[in-house]
Amino acid sequence: MQSNQSNAAAVRAFRVLEVVAAQSDGCTLAEIVEALALPKQTVHRLVGQLQSAGLLTREPAGRRLQLGVRVERFGVDALMNGPLRQQRRAILQRLVDTIGETCNLTALAGIDIVYLDRVETSWPLRMMLVPGSHVPLHATSSGKLLLSLLPKLQRERLLAQLSLRGYTGSTIVDPEVLARDLAETRRRRIGINRAEHLRGLNGIAVPVMLDRQRACAAVAVQAPEGRMTLDELLGQVPRLREAADAMRATFG
């Protein structure tokens, strides 16, 4: 009996996390109670336990609950090592075979972009990064793209946390200039990195959309300017979109 009760409590706790994860700006306790149709006292106890474990956090001076860093790390690890990893890698490999340059699958991770997977080109001139590597939001094509597609309040909250460090002479370090760049990125739904992270290395990214409004990841390609111009990279957008459509199925 004790085991059954423990299992039921674990499932209810997971359902709380599911409800909070489905909302871009978190949930109030009342919203969780309504979504799960559980007694308020039960939800209050579960939320307290999840907060104590670092799985949920409450907004500073606010009533809304959001996922904790532990859940975010768990989600990234699950995507990197889950059962559909090989399927995603095969999609990236086909893209690299077609374009001839390094391609990535990326996602938001706090104030960074994380590589969920990456397939390197066979050219000798390349930048070696591995899945799990983090790169800055404001200086990468995937970062600017996924940032631009966030709901306004979430995007502004995240922008306020960024340190706009300059990596090259092309990095956008002015908040107003970055805001304009993000607006244009959101309009075209293509992220562009004009050698903003590494000198001489351009990149573009397209979103993996869960639905018409929500992006869960990005498919990106990068290449040295001497091997492929930015215009030539942009000519690969249709192929990236095909890969992103195939990726969408792997995210359920």
C-alpha positions, 0 to 999 in steps of 0.5 A: 500500500505504501508503495502504491501511495508513493507512486501516486504521489510521484505521478501527481508531482510530475503532473504539476511539473507538466502544467508549469512547463506548458506555460511560458510565464509559469503558473499560480497555485490556483491555476495548477489546482484548476488544471489538475482538479486536485484539492488545493491542500494536495497541490500546495503540499506537492508544490512545497516539496518540489520547491524544496527539491529545487524543481520549482521556483517562485518568481521574486516578489511574485505569485507565479511558479516556474521550473527550477534549474534542475528540471531544465538540466534534466530536459536537456539531458533527456533530449541529448540522450533520449531514444530519438537521439539517433533519429535526430542525428540522422537528420543532421547528417543528411543535412551536412551531407547535402550542404557540406558544412557543420549543422547543429540542433540547439535549444534555449538553456537559461541565458545560453544556447545549448547544442543538443546535437552537432554534426561536423563537416569533413573540411579541415577548417572547422570549430570543434564543439560537442553536444552539451556545449553552451554558446551566447544567446545574443551572438549566435543565429540560434540564440537570436532566433529562439530569443526573438520567438519567445512571448514578449514578457519572457523575452524581455525578462531574459534580455534583462539578464543578458550580459551583452559581451562583445566577442568580435567587432560585429557582436551586437552589444547595444540593447536597442540595436539588439531589440531591432535585430530581434524584431527583424529576426522574428519577422523573417523567422531566420536567425543570422549570425554575421561573424558575431561570435567568432571572427570569419564564421557566419551562421543561419538558423531556422526554428523547429516549431511545435505549433504555429506559435511555439519553437522548441529548438533550432536547426543551424548551419555555420561556415567560414566566410572563405568557404561559403558567403552569408548569401550562399548560406541563406540560399540553404534556408529551404533545406534547413526548413525541411530538416526542421520539419523532420525534427519536429516529429521527434519532439512529439 
